[in-house]
Amino acid sequence: MSNIIRFLLISIMALSILALLIVYFQSYIPEFHMAKALPLAIVAGLSTIAVAIYEKKK
């Protein structure tokens, strides 16, 4: 069960970071892409914190 949780946390983190990078490399214009980039940045940051906490508990 713990391997499934670890895999889910890492996959969520990787997908959110990849999506954030895709948004930034689409000729990023802050006024237009902020609606996409801000939620992705929040998800990427929180998932990174979740992975760090989970790995520290192990």
C-alpha positions as CSV (number, residue, x, y, z in Angstrom):
1,M,0.0,0.0,0.0
2,S,2.8,2.4,0.8
3,N,4.4,1.9,-2.6
4,I,1.1,2.9,-4.3
5,I,0.9,6.1,-2.3
6,R,4.5,6.9,-3.0
7,F,3.9,6.3,-6.8
8,L,0.8,8.5,-6.8
9,L,2.5,11.4,-5.0
10,I,5.5,11.3,-7.3
11,S,3.4,11.0,-10.4
12,I,1.2,13.9,-9.4
13,M,4.3,16.0,-8.7
14,A,5.9,15.0,-12.0
15,L,2.7,15.7,-14.1
16,S,2.1,19.1,-12.5
17,I,5.7,20.2,-13.0
18,L,5.6,19.0,-16.6
19,A,2.3,20.9,-17.2
20,L,3.8,24.0,-15.6
21,L,6.8,23.8,-17.9
22,I,4.6,23.4,-21.0
23,V,2.7,26.5,-20.0
24,Y,5.9,28.5,-19.5
25,F,7.4,27.4,-22.9
26,Q,4.3,28.4,-24.8
27,S,5.6,31.9,-25.4
28,Y,4.7,32.8,-21.9
29,I,2.8,36.1,-21.6
30,P,1.9,36.7,-17.9
31,E,-1.4,38.4,-18.5
32,F,-2.8,35.5,-20.5
33,H,-1.2,32.5,-19.0
34,M,-1.4,33.4,-15.3
35,A,-4.8,31.7,-15.0
36,K,-3.1,28.4,-16.0
37,A,0.3,28.9,-14.4
38,L,-0.7,29.9,-10.9
39,P,-2.9,26.8,-10.0
40,L,-0.2,24.5,-11.6
41,A,2.5,26.2,-9.5
42,I,0.4,25.7,-6.3
43,V,-0.2,22.0,-7.1
44,A,3.4,21.5,-8.0
45,G,4.6,23.1,-4.8
46,L,2.1,21.3,-2.5
47,S,2.8,18.0,-4.1
48,T,6.6,18.5,-3.7
49,I,6.0,19.2,0.0
50,A,3.8,16.1,0.3
51,V,6.5,13.9,-1.2
52,A,9.1,15.4,1.1
53,I,7.0,14.8,4.2
54,Y,6.1,11.3,3.0
55,E,9.7,10.4,2.3
56,K,10.9,11.8,5.6
57,K,8.4,9.7,7.6
58,K,9.7,6.5,5.9
